[in-house]
């Protein structure tokens, strides 16, 4: 009768003494080597005294002779050896994986230990697990590749759904034989006046006016033979305006499907046409407009901007840096972007545009930012040089208020602004002194602490020499 071993799971011979009779010790060790790749002979002190191997591939194990078994393995494997040699590994099937320290790599080996009661020695039979580990790595890599492919598939599906739902033209996918609607975008639901998600599983012909159904069926049959056939005109149920239906056949999973696009009538101007009209308006507007990326590179500009910077064409500007054209290099644009980051819009920012020939024009800039992974910036640039030239000389050359002085920031250097502010304060003090002394220049010079000659010079410099001397 078969009896379970102390290890719990193995089934032993019913009479091992009879079966072992006639076999030499060499034969038994050959059997042990056949059961494993490496056989270790370990003495009572747990030192490896001899080694047998099934092939010359394990000649490296000869270096273990004379060393403690625990010194040949990694740290986490030492407790396993102690458990096997102390007989504390009764709960398992007798095989434990150990990782030996090899030349630059770990060698995984699964061992089972047999103890000799007479001598106290141990025989450890080991199976090389490197091929198993390699197979596990290949399985793991295959699993990771499948997960990456699945993720890419999910991302592609997400992009497809996003594109399908956001395109302006109504689009519907139907079965090639039954014409059942498989999928429709939001624009199609709006076109037929149906609630989102209510059309899937229903036939496309049910949404067509009964008077036009035969024409649609005939068109689909002709489009299957001649893909270049002109679109068919049809009305949706309950609507008066006709639409143009264009169908394209495709196969998937062994079945045929239709991709049906709805072309709006003249009364239903598509969003794409509206976008084209908007772009044409921007192109023709008298104010300059330019679009740049996050590195100040010009993406697109209108003809007014090309004229402002004296470029030969709009195409010449694409890819050029906007930083060298607007204001002081890397200063004005940085100020604009900082304000855009906080306020999302900038209006009437005073600056200067440098054309490609070295000239300058005073401008006012309004800007917006479109937030994306890499934001893009739009600038509307208005030339104000003619307006400033038409102003009276004193209004242009001599600011008369703090607001006018602060408006010079970005147009002039700090040194120039400080000089103009000094002139402003000096002029205001002289005017106040003249008013205080009823235009008596001698008295004004006295209260200002100036000589009459110095006062006259300053009056002339500030254009105040026409005031009447009432000494």
C-alpha positions as CSV (number, residue, x, y, z in Angstrom):
1,X,0.0,0.0,0.0
2,X,1.3,3.4,-0.9
3,X,2.0,5.7,2.1
4,X,2.4,9.5,2.0
5,X,5.8,10.7,2.7
6,X,6.6,13.2,5.5
7,X,6.8,15.8,2.8
8,X,3.0,15.3,2.3
9,X,2.5,15.1,-1.5
10,X,4.8,12.5,-3.0
11,X,3.9,8.8,-3.5
12,X,6.7,6.3,-2.7
13,X,7.3,2.7,-3.7
14,X,5.5,0.2,-1.4
15,X,8.7,-1.9,-0.9
16,X,11.8,0.3,-1.7
17,X,14.2,-2.3,-0.1
18,X,13.4,-4.9,-2.7
19,X,13.6,-2.5,-5.5
20,X,17.0,-1.1,-4.4
21,X,18.5,-4.5,-4.2
22,X,21.1,-5.0,-6.9
23,X,21.8,-1.4,-7.5
24,X,25.2,-0.1,-6.6
25,X,25.9,3.3,-4.9
26,X,27.1,4.6,-8.2
27,X,23.8,3.7,-9.8
28,X,21.9,5.5,-7.1
29,X,24.0,8.6,-7.6
30,X,23.4,8.4,-11.4
31,X,19.7,8.3,-10.6
32,X,20.1,11.3,-8.4
33,X,21.9,13.2,-11.2
34,X,19.1,12.2,-13.6
35,X,16.5,13.7,-11.2
36,X,18.4,17.0,-11.1
37,X,21.2,19.0,-12.8
38,X,23.4,19.4,-9.7
39,X,23.9,17.1,-6.7
40,X,25.6,18.4,-3.6
41,X,27.1,16.3,-0.8
42,X,27.0,18.3,2.5
43,X,28.5,17.2,5.8
44,X,27.2,17.8,9.4
45,X,28.8,21.3,9.4
46,X,26.8,22.2,6.3
47,X,29.9,22.5,4.2
48,X,29.8,21.2,0.6
49,X,32.2,18.3,0.3
50,X,31.5,17.0,-3.2
51,X,29.5,17.9,-6.3
52,X,28.1,15.9,-9.1
53,X,26.5,17.4,-12.2
54,X,24.6,16.1,-15.2
55,X,26.8,18.0,-17.7
56,X,29.8,20.2,-18.1
57,X,27.6,23.3,-18.1
58,X,27.8,23.3,-14.3
59,X,31.6,23.1,-13.9
60,X,31.4,26.5,-12.2
61,X,29.8,24.6,-9.2
62,X,33.3,23.1,-8.4
63,X,34.1,26.4,-6.8
64,X,31.6,25.7,-4.0
65,X,33.5,22.7,-2.6
66,X,34.9,23.4,0.8
67,X,32.5,26.3,1.4
68,X,29.4,26.5,3.6
69,X,26.3,26.1,1.5
70,X,24.8,29.3,2.8
71,X,27.9,31.2,1.6
72,X,27.2,30.3,-2.1
73,X,23.7,31.8,-2.2
74,X,22.2,35.3,-1.9
75,X,21.1,36.7,1.5
76,X,17.4,36.0,1.0
77,X,18.1,32.3,0.3
78,X,20.1,31.5,3.5
79,X,17.0,31.1,5.7
80,X,15.6,28.6,3.2
81,X,18.8,26.5,3.5
82,X,18.5,26.5,7.3
83,X,14.9,25.5,7.1
84,X,15.6,22.6,4.7
85,X,18.6,21.2,6.7
86,X,16.8,21.6,10.1
87,X,13.7,19.7,8.8
88,X,11.5,22.8,9.2
89,X,10.3,22.7,5.6
90,X,7.5,20.2,6.1
91,X,4.7,22.4,4.8
92,X,6.0,22.5,1.2
93,X,6.6,19.8,-1.5
94,X,10.3,19.6,-0.5
95,X,11.6,21.7,-3.4
96,X,12.9,25.2,-2.6
97,X,14.4,27.8,-5.0
98,X,17.8,29.2,-4.1
99,X,19.7,31.8,-5.9
100,X,23.4,31.1,-6.2
101,X,26.0,33.9,-6.7
102,X,27.4,33.5,-10.2
103,X,29.8,35.5,-12.3
104,X,27.9,38.7,-12.6
105,X,24.5,37.1,-12.4
106,X,22.3,35.0,-10.1
107,X,21.8,31.3,-10.9
108,X,18.3,30.1,-9.7
109,X,18.3,26.4,-8.6
110,X,15.5,24.5,-7.1
111,X,16.7,22.0,-4.4
112,X,15.4,19.0,-2.5
113,X,17.4,17.7,0.5
114,X,17.7,14.1,1.7
115,X,19.4,13.4,5.0
116,X,21.4,10.2,5.8
117,X,20.5,9.1,9.4
118,X,23.7,7.0,9.7
119,X,26.2,9.7,8.8
120,X,24.3,12.9,9.3
121,X,25.3,14.0,5.8
122,X,22.9,15.6,3.4
123,X,22.3,15.0,-0.3
124,X,20.9,18.1,-2.1
125,X,19.5,17.5,-5.5
126,X,19.1,20.7,-7.6
127,X,17.3,21.6,-10.8
128,X,18.6,24.5,-12.9
129,X,15.7,27.1,-13.2
130,X,17.5,29.5,-15.6
131,X,15.5,28.2,-18.6
132,X,12.3,28.5,-16.6
133,X,13.3,32.1,-15.6
134,X,14.1,32.9,-19.2
135,X,10.7,31.6,-20.2
136,X,9.0,33.6,-17.4
137,X,10.8,36.7,-18.6
138,X,9.6,36.1,-22.2
139,X,6.0,35.6,-20.9
140,X,6.3,38.8,-18.8
141,X,7.6,40.7,-21.8
142,X,4.9,39.3,-24.0
143,X,2.3,40.3,-21.4
144,X,3.8,43.8,-21.2
145,X,3.7,44.1,-25.0
146,X,0.1,43.0,-25.0
147,X,-0.7,45.7,-22.3
148,X,1.1,48.3,-24.4
149,X,-0.8,47.3,-27.5
150,X,-4.0,47.3,-25.6
151,X,-3.2,50.8,-24.2
152,X,-2.4,52.0,-27.7
153,X,-5.6,50.5,-29.0
154,X,-7.6,52.3,-26.2
155,X,-5.8,55.6,-27.0
156,X,-6.5,55.2,-30.7
157,X,-10.1,54.4,-30.0
158,X,-10.4,57.5,-27.7
159,X,-8.9,59.7,-30.4
160,X,-11.2,58.2,-33.0
161,X,-14.3,58.8,-30.8
162,X,-13.2,62.3,-30.0
163,X,-12.6,63.1,-33.7
164,X,-15.9,61.3,-34.7
165,X,-17.9,63.3,-32.2
166,X,-16.4,66.7,-32.7
167,X,-16.3,67.0,-36.5
168,X,-18.9,69.5,-37.7
169,X,-20.4,67.4,-40.5
170,X,-23.1,64.8,-39.6
171,X,-21.7,61.3,-40.0
172,X,-23.3,57.9,-39.4
173,X,-22.1,54.3,-39.7
174,X,-24.7,51.7,-40.8
175,X,-24.8,48.0,-41.5
176,X,-24.3,47.2,-45.2
177,X,-27.3,44.9,-45.5
178,X,-29.9,45.9,-42.8
179,X,-28.9,49.7,-42.8
180,X,-29.1,49.6,-39.0
181,X,-27.2,52.5,-37.4
182,X,-24.1,51.3,-35.6
183,X,-22.8,54.7,-34.6
184,X,-23.6,58.3,-35.2
185,X,-21.8,61.5,-34.1
186,X,-23.4,64.4,-32.2
187,X,-23.8,66.5,-35.4
188,X,-26.0,63.7,-36.9
189,X,-28.2,63.6,-33.9
190,X,-28.6,67.4,-34.1
191,X,-29.3,67.1,-37.9
192,X,-32.1,64.6,-37.5
193,X,-33.4,66.1,-34.3
194,X,-32.9,62.9,-32.2
195,X,-31.9,62.5,-28.6
196,X,-28.2,61.4,-28.1
197,X,-27.9,57.6,-28.1
198,X,-31.5,57.0,-29.3
199,X,-30.6,55.9,-32.9
200,X,-28.3,52.9,-32.4
201,X,-29.9,49.7,-33.6
202,X,-32.5,51.6,-35.7
203,X,-32.4,51.8,-39.5
204,X,-31.2,54.8,-41.3
205,X,-34.1,54.6,-43.8
206,X,-36.5,55.2,-40.9
207,X,-35.0,58.6,-40.5
208,X,-35.4,59.4,-44.2
209,X,-38.6,61.0,-45.6
210,X,-40.7,58.2,-47.1
211,X,-40.7,60.0,-50.5
212,X,-36.9,59.8,-50.7
213,X,-36.2,56.3,-49.3
214,X,-36.2,54.6,-52.7
215,X,-33.8,57.2,-54.1
216,X,-31.4,56.6,-51.1
217,X,-31.6,52.7,-51.5
218,X,-30.9,53.1,-55.3
219,X,-28.0,55.4,-54.5
220,X,-26.4,52.9,-52.0
221,X,-26.7,50.1,-54.6
222,X,-25.0,52.3,-57.2
223,X,-22.3,53.5,-54.8
224,X,-21.3,49.9,-54.1
225,X,-20.4,49.5,-57.7
226,X,-19.2,53.0,-58.5
227,X,-17.7,54.8,-55.5
228,X,-17.4,58.0,-57.4
229,X,-21.1,58.5,-58.0
230,X,-22.6,61.9,-57.1
231,X,-24.3,62.3,-53.7
232,X,-28.0,61.8,-53.4
233,X,-30.4,64.5,-52.3
234,X,-32.8,63.5,-49.6
235,X,-34.8,64.9,-46.7
236,X,-34.9,63.7,-43.1
237,X,-38.3,62.7,-41.7
238,X,-40.2,65.8,-40.6
239,X,-37.9,68.3,-42.3
240,X,-38.4,70.5,-45.4
241,X,-34.8,71.2,-46.4
242,X,-33.0,68.6,-48.5
243,X,-29.5,67.4,-47.6
244,X,-26.9,65.7,-49.7
245,X,-26.0,62.1,-48.6
246,X,-22.6,60.7,-49.6
247,X,-21.8,57.1,-48.7
248,X,-18.6,55.1,-48.7
249,X,-18.5,51.3,-48.3
250,X,-15.9,49.4,-46.1
251,X,-15.5,45.9,-44.7
252,X,-14.7,45.0,-41.1
253,X,-14.7,41.6,-39.5
254,X,-16.0,40.0,-42.7
255,X,-19.1,42.3,-42.8
256,X,-19.9,45.3,-45.0
257,X,-20.7,48.7,-43.6
258,X,-21.6,52.2,-44.9
259,X,-20.0,55.4,-43.8
260,X,-22.6,58.0,-44.6
261,X,-21.8,61.7,-44.5
262,X,-24.4,64.5,-44.6
263,X,-23.6,67.5,-46.7
264,X,-25.5,70.5,-45.5
265,X,-27.7,72.6,-47.8
266,X,-27.2,76.3,-48.5
267,X,-29.5,77.1,-45.6
268,X,-27.3,75.1,-43.2
269,X,-23.8,76.7,-43.5
270,X,-21.3,74.3,-42.0
271,X,-19.0,75.2,-39.2
272,X,-16.1,74.5,-41.6
273,X,-17.3,77.2,-43.9
274,X,-17.8,79.6,-41.0
275,X,-14.2,78.9,-40.0
276,X,-13.0,79.6,-43.5
277,X,-14.9,82.9,-43.5
278,X,-13.4,83.9,-40.2
279,X,-9.9,83.2,-41.5
280,X,-10.5,85.2,-44.6
281,X,-11.7,88.1,-42.4
282,X,-8.6,88.0,-40.3
283,X,-6.5,87.9,-43.4
284,X,-8.1,91.0,-44.8
285,X,-8.4,93.1,-41.6
286,X,-6.4,96.3,-41.6
287,X,-4.8,95.6,-38.2
288,X,-1.8,93.3,-38.1
289,X,-2.4,89.8,-36.6
290,X,0.2,87.2,-35.8
291,X,0.1,83.8,-34.1
292,X,3.1,82.3,-32.4
293,X,4.0,79.2,-30.4
294,X,5.5,79.0,-26.9
295,X,9.0,79.6,-28.3
296,X,8.0,82.9,-30.0
297,X,8.1,81.2,-33.5
298,X,5.6,82.6,-35.9
299,X,2.9,80.1,-36.9
300,X,0.9,82.3,-39.2
301,X,0.3,86.0,-39.8
302,X,-1.9,88.1,-42.0
303,X,-0.9,90.5,-44.8
304,X,-1.1,93.6,-42.6
305,X,1.6,92.2,-40.3
306,X,3.8,91.3,-43.2
307,X,3.4,94.9,-44.4
308,X,4.1,96.2,-40.9
309,X,7.5,94.4,-40.7
310,X,8.2,94.9,-44.4
311,X,8.3,91.2,-45.2
312,X,8.1,90.1,-48.8
313,X,5.3,87.6,-48.1
314,X,3.5,85.9,-45.2
315,X,5.2,82.6,-46.0
316,X,8.6,84.3,-45.4
317,X,7.6,85.0,-41.8
318,X,6.6,81.4,-40.8
319,X,9.1,80.0,-38.4
320,X,10.8,83.3,-37.7
321,X,11.2,84.5,-34.1
322,X,8.8,87.2,-33.0
323,X,11.1,88.2,-30.2
324,X,13.2,90.3,-32.4
325,X,10.3,92.2,-33.9
326,X,8.2,93.3,-30.9
327,X,9.7,95.8,-28.3
328,X,12.9,95.2,-26.6
329,X,14.2,91.6,-27.2
330,X,12.8,89.1,-24.7
331,X,11.4,91.8,-22.5
332,X,8.1,93.1,-24.0
333,X,6.9,89.6,-25.0
334,X,7.9,88.3,-21.6
335,X,5.8,91.0,-19.9
336,X,2.9,90.2,-22.3
337,X,3.0,86.5,-21.5
338,X,3.2,87.1,-17.7
339,X,0.1,89.3,-17.9
340,X,-1.6,86.7,-20.1
341,X,-0.9,84.0,-17.6
342,X,-2.7,85.9,-14.9
343,X,-5.4,87.8,-16.8
344,X,-5.7,85.7,-20.0
345,X,-6.1,88.8,-22.1
346,X,-4.1,92.0,-22.7
347,X,-5.4,95.2,-24.2
348,X,-3.7,98.2,-25.7
349,X,-0.1,97.4,-24.6
350,X,2.2,100.1,-25.8
351,X,5.3,98.9,-27.6
352,X,7.4,99.2,-30.7
353,X,7.7,96.9,-33.8
354,X,11.1,96.5,-35.5
355,X,10.7,95.8,-39.2
356,X,13.2,93.6,-41.1
357,X,15.0,96.7,-42.5
358,X,15.8,98.2,-39.1
359,X,12.9,100.7,-38.9
360,X,10.7,101.2,-35.9
361,X,6.9,101.9,-35.6
362,X,5.0,102.7,-32.4
363,X,2.2,100.1,-31.9
364,X,-0.5,99.0,-29.5
365,X,-0.8,95.3,-28.9
366,X,-3.8,93.3,-27.7
367,X,-3.1,89.6,-27.0
368,X,-4.8,86.4,-26.0
369,X,-3.5,82.9,-25.1
370,X,-4.9,79.5,-26.0
371,X,-4.1,77.0,-23.3
372,X,-2.8,73.7,-24.5
373,X,0.0,71.3,-23.6
374,X,2.2,73.9,-25.4
375,X,0.2,77.2,-25.4
376,X,-0.1,79.4,-28.5
377,X,-0.4,83.2,-28.5
378,X,-2.3,85.6,-30.7
379,X,-1.3,89.2,-31.1
380,X,-3.4,92.0,-32.7
381,X,-1.0,94.8,-33.5
382,X,-2.2,98.4,-34.3
383,X,0.1,101.0,-35.7
384,X,-0.1,104.2,-33.7
385,X,2.9,106.1,-35.2
386,X,0.7,108.4,-37.3
387,X,-1.5,109.2,-34.4
388,X,1.5,110.2,-32.3
389,X,2.9,112.3,-35.2
390,X,-0.4,114.2,-35.4
391,X,-0.3,115.2,-31.8
392,X,0.9,118.7,-30.8
393,X,4.7,118.8,-30.2
394,X,4.3,119.8,-26.5
395,X,1.9,116.9,-25.9
396,X,4.4,114.5,-27.5
397,X,7.7,115.8,-26.2
398,X,6.7,116.9,-22.7
399,X,4.4,114.6,-20.7
400,X,2.0,116.6,-18.5
401,X,0.9,114.0,-16.1
402,X,2.0,110.9,-14.1
403,X,-0.2,108.7,-16.3
404,X,1.5,109.9,-19.4
405,X,4.9,109.2,-17.9
406,X,4.0,105.7,-16.8
407,X,2.6,105.0,-20.3
408,X,6.2,105.4,-21.6
409,X,7.3,102.2,-19.8
410,X,8.1,99.8,-22.6
411,X,8.7,102.5,-25.1
412,X,11.7,104.3,-23.6
413,X,14.5,103.4,-21.2
414,X,14.3,104.2,-17.5
415,X,17.0,106.8,-17.9
416,X,14.9,108.7,-20.5
417,X,11.7,108.4,-18.4
418,X,13.5,109.8,-15.3
419,X,14.8,112.7,-17.4
420,X,11.3,113.5,-18.7
421,X,9.8,113.2,-15.2
422,X,12.4,115.7,-14.0
423,X,11.5,118.1,-16.8
424,X,7.8,117.6,-15.9
425,X,8.4,118.4,-12.2
426,X,10.5,121.4,-13.1
427,X,7.9,122.8,-15.5
428,X,5.1,122.3,-13.0
429,X,7.0,124.1,-10.3
430,X,7.8,127.0,-12.6
431,X,4.1,127.3,-13.7
432,X,3.0,127.1,-10.0
433,X,5.5,129.9,-9.1
434,X,4.3,132.1,-11.9
435,X,0.7,131.6,-10.9
436,X,1.6,132.3,-7.3
437,X,3.4,135.6,-8.1
438,X,0.8,136.7,-10.8
439,X,3.3,136.0,-13.6
440,X,6.0,138.2,-11.9
441,X,9.2,136.5,-13.1
442,X,11.5,138.3,-10.7
443,X,9.4,137.1,-7.7
444,X,9.0,133.7,-9.2
445,X,12.8,133.4,-9.6
446,X,13.2,134.4,-5.9
447,X,10.8,131.9,-4.5
448,X,12.3,129.2,-6.7
449,X,15.8,130.1,-5.6
450,X,17.0,130.8,-9.1
451,X,18.6,133.7,-10.8
452,X,16.5,135.6,-13.3
453,X,18.8,134.4,-16.1
454,X,18.4,130.8,-15.1
455,X,14.6,131.2,-14.9
456,X,14.5,132.8,-18.4
457,X,16.5,129.9,-19.8
458,X,14.2,127.4,-18.3
459,X,11.1,129.3,-19.4
460,X,12.5,129.2,-22.9
461,X,13.3,125.5,-22.8
462,X,9.9,124.6,-21.6
463,X,8.1,126.9,-24.1
464,X,6.9,129.3,-21.4
465,X,8.6,132.3,-22.7
466,X,5.4,133.9,-24.0
467,X,4.1,134.5,-20.5
468,X,3.8,138.3,-19.8
469,X,6.4,139.8,-17.5
470,X,4.6,141.8,-14.9
471,X,7.4,143.0,-12.8
